[in-house]
Amino acid sequence: MDSVSRAISFRVAPPSARFRRGAGARRLHVCVAALLMVGLTATALARESYRFDPSGSAIGFSVHQFLGTTRGKFTSFNGRIEVDREHPEKSSVTAQIGVRSIDTQIKKRDDHLRSAEFFNVEKFPQITFKSRSVKRTGPQSGDILGDLTMHGVTKPVTLHVKLLTPIDETALTRWSVTTDPITRRDFNLMFTPAAESVSGISQTVAINIEIEAKRGE
């Protein structure tokens, strides 16, 4: 065998070797694909999406007036909670409240609150909240900093939330939500000066919320 032939014979691998390398490459591709699928599945399991269930939730408020306390609630609202169990700080919350649904159990008062003199629901039909950051403060509690928009004014608000259902429950979740009292003046929610002087209504409004949310897509 001349030198050229010997060089060719050493450089060209036998068909069986080429076949084995091809099979190995295919197995490698399958393994990589499997790992990617496992990673994507783990990410999907770590992130959970929940939608508010109004039938099991309550968004209420109370305000002092003279020697008593006026209590009310909003009956129309919706929202979404995105939970990242692996990285709680990446969780998020959004909510929308229909202002027209205000209910203090006195129709005349509710109509007045809906009017242009106060909430002006024709111009500002919704109260919205959108989180900006989430901080875990305990095994089943956290602080959610976000933007509250009401009556055309947006202010930062921190919600203090506590999980009321077992931490391993993923079909349904229930939260208690509190925050520092809201000042009406900050959102331009003021009656006329004459009405304010005789109404005896406090500037601060306490918020009481419980949210039940169901796992969704």
C-alpha positions as CSV (number, residue, x, y, z in Angstrom):
1,M,0.0,0.0,0.0
2,D,1.5,3.4,-1.0
3,S,1.7,6.3,1.3
4,V,-1.5,8.0,0.0
5,S,-3.5,4.9,0.4
6,R,-2.3,4.4,4.0
7,A,-3.2,8.1,4.8
8,I,-6.7,7.6,3.5
9,S,-7.2,4.4,5.4
10,F,-6.2,6.0,8.7
11,R,-8.3,9.1,8.2
12,V,-11.6,7.6,7.2
13,A,-13.3,5.9,10.1
14,P,-15.1,2.7,9.6
15,P,-18.9,2.9,9.0
16,S,-19.6,1.2,12.3
17,A,-17.7,3.9,14.2
18,R,-19.5,6.7,12.4
19,F,-22.8,5.0,13.2
20,R,-22.0,4.8,16.9
21,R,-21.0,8.5,17.0
22,G,-24.4,9.4,15.3
23,A,-26.3,7.3,17.9
24,G,-24.4,9.0,20.7
25,A,-25.3,12.5,19.3
26,R,-29.0,11.5,19.1
27,R,-28.9,10.3,22.7
28,L,-27.3,13.6,23.8
29,H,-30.0,15.6,22.0
30,V,-32.7,13.5,23.8
31,C,-31.0,14.1,27.1
32,V,-30.8,17.8,26.6
33,A,-34.4,18.0,25.5
34,A,-35.5,16.0,28.6
35,L,-33.5,18.4,30.9
36,L,-35.1,21.4,29.2
37,M,-38.6,19.9,29.7
38,V,-37.8,19.2,33.4
39,G,-36.6,22.8,33.8
40,L,-39.6,24.3,32.2
41,T,-42.0,22.0,34.2
42,A,-40.2,23.1,37.4
43,T,-40.6,26.7,36.5
44,A,-44.3,26.2,35.7
45,L,-44.8,24.5,39.1
46,A,-42.9,27.2,41.0
47,R,-45.2,30.0,39.5
48,E,-48.9,29.9,40.3
49,S,-51.6,32.1,39.0
50,Y,-54.7,32.9,41.0
51,R,-57.8,34.9,40.3
52,F,-59.9,36.7,42.9
53,D,-63.2,34.9,43.8
54,P,-65.6,37.8,44.8
55,S,-68.1,35.3,46.3
56,G,-65.5,34.4,49.0
57,S,-63.8,37.8,49.3
58,A,-64.5,41.2,51.0
59,I,-63.1,44.7,50.4
60,G,-64.4,46.9,53.2
61,F,-63.6,50.2,54.9
62,S,-64.6,52.1,58.0
63,V,-64.4,55.8,58.9
64,H,-65.2,57.6,62.1
65,Q,-68.1,60.2,62.0
66,F,-68.8,62.2,65.2
67,L,-69.1,59.5,67.9
68,G,-69.8,56.6,65.6
69,T,-68.2,54.6,62.8
70,T,-69.5,54.3,59.3
71,R,-68.7,51.0,57.6
72,G,-69.0,50.1,53.9
73,K,-67.7,47.8,51.2
74,F,-67.3,47.5,47.5
75,T,-69.1,44.5,45.9
76,S,-67.7,44.5,42.4
77,F,-64.0,43.8,42.0
78,N,-61.5,41.5,40.3
79,G,-57.8,40.8,40.6
80,R,-55.0,38.4,39.9
81,I,-52.2,37.0,42.1
82,E,-49.0,35.6,40.5
83,V,-47.1,33.5,43.1
84,D,-43.5,32.5,42.7
85,R,-42.8,30.0,45.5
86,E,-39.1,29.7,44.7
87,H,-38.6,33.5,44.5
88,P,-41.4,35.2,46.5
89,E,-40.0,38.7,45.6
90,K,-41.0,38.0,42.0
91,S,-44.7,37.5,42.9
92,S,-47.2,40.2,41.9
93,V,-50.7,41.4,42.5
94,T,-53.1,43.5,40.4
95,A,-56.7,44.5,41.4
96,Q,-59.5,46.6,40.1
97,I,-62.5,47.8,42.1
98,G,-65.8,49.2,40.6
99,V,-66.4,52.4,42.5
100,R,-70.1,52.4,41.6
101,S,-70.5,49.2,43.7
102,I,-69.9,51.1,47.0
103,D,-72.4,50.0,49.7
104,T,-72.8,51.6,53.1
105,Q,-76.4,50.3,53.5
106,I,-77.9,53.7,53.0
107,K,-78.9,54.4,49.4
108,K,-79.0,58.2,49.7
109,R,-75.5,58.3,51.1
110,D,-74.2,55.9,48.5
111,D,-75.7,58.0,45.7
112,H,-74.0,61.1,47.2
113,L,-70.7,59.3,47.4
114,R,-70.9,58.3,43.7
115,S,-71.7,61.8,42.7
116,A,-69.4,64.4,41.2
117,E,-69.1,65.9,44.7
118,F,-67.0,63.0,45.9
119,F,-66.0,59.8,43.9
120,N,-67.3,61.1,40.6
121,V,-67.8,57.6,39.2
122,E,-68.7,58.9,35.7
123,K,-65.1,60.2,35.4
124,F,-63.3,57.8,37.7
125,P,-65.1,54.5,37.6
126,Q,-62.3,52.3,39.0
127,I,-59.9,52.1,41.9
128,T,-56.8,50.1,40.9
129,F,-53.8,48.6,42.6
130,K,-50.6,47.3,40.9
131,S,-47.7,45.9,42.9
132,R,-44.2,47.0,42.4
133,S,-42.3,44.8,44.8
134,V,-43.0,42.0,47.2
135,K,-41.1,41.3,50.5
136,R,-41.5,38.1,52.6
137,T,-41.8,39.0,56.3
138,G,-42.6,35.6,57.7
139,P,-43.4,32.0,56.8
140,Q,-46.9,33.0,55.7
141,S,-46.8,36.8,55.6
142,G,-45.4,39.6,53.4
143,D,-45.4,43.2,52.4
144,I,-46.6,44.3,49.0
145,L,-45.6,47.8,47.8
146,G,-47.6,49.1,45.0
147,D,-49.4,52.0,43.3
148,L,-53.0,52.7,44.4
149,T,-54.9,54.9,41.9
150,M,-58.2,56.4,43.1
151,H,-60.1,59.5,41.9
152,G,-57.4,60.1,39.3
153,V,-54.6,60.2,41.9
154,T,-51.8,57.6,42.2
155,K,-50.0,57.1,45.6
156,P,-47.7,54.4,46.9
157,V,-49.3,52.0,49.3
158,T,-47.9,49.1,51.3
159,L,-50.2,46.1,51.8
160,H,-49.5,43.8,54.7
161,V,-50.7,40.3,53.8
162,K,-51.1,37.1,55.7
163,L,-51.8,33.7,54.2
164,L,-54.8,32.1,56.0
165,T,-54.9,28.8,54.2
166,P,-52.2,26.0,54.6
167,I,-49.0,26.9,52.8
168,D,-49.1,23.7,50.7
169,E,-52.7,24.4,49.5
170,T,-52.5,25.3,45.8
171,A,-56.1,25.0,44.5
172,L,-57.4,27.9,46.6
173,T,-55.7,30.6,48.6
174,R,-57.0,33.0,51.1
175,W,-55.3,36.2,52.4
176,S,-55.9,38.8,55.1
177,V,-54.9,42.3,53.9
178,T,-54.3,45.4,56.0
179,T,-52.6,48.7,55.3
180,D,-52.1,52.0,57.1
181,P,-55.2,54.2,57.0
182,I,-55.8,56.1,53.8
183,T,-56.1,59.9,54.0
184,R,-59.0,61.3,51.9
185,R,-57.2,64.5,51.2
186,D,-54.3,62.7,49.6
187,F,-56.7,61.5,46.8
188,N,-58.8,64.7,46.6
189,L,-61.7,62.9,48.1
190,M,-63.2,66.0,49.8
191,F,-66.7,67.3,50.1
192,T,-67.3,71.0,49.8
193,P,-65.7,73.1,52.6
194,A,-69.2,73.8,54.1
195,A,-70.1,70.1,54.0
196,E,-66.7,69.0,55.5
197,S,-67.2,71.5,58.4
198,V,-70.5,70.0,59.5
199,S,-70.1,66.4,58.4
200,G,-67.9,65.3,61.3
201,I,-66.2,62.7,58.9
202,S,-62.6,61.8,59.7
203,Q,-59.9,62.3,57.2
204,T,-58.6,58.8,57.7
205,V,-60.2,55.7,56.3
206,A,-59.3,52.2,57.6
207,I,-59.2,49.4,55.0
208,N,-60.2,45.8,55.8
209,I,-59.7,43.2,53.1
210,E,-59.9,39.4,52.8
211,I,-59.2,37.9,49.4
212,E,-60.0,34.3,48.4
213,A,-58.5,33.4,45.1
214,K,-58.7,30.2,42.9
215,R,-55.9,28.7,40.9
216,G,-56.3,29.5,37.3
217,E,-54.3,29.6,34.0
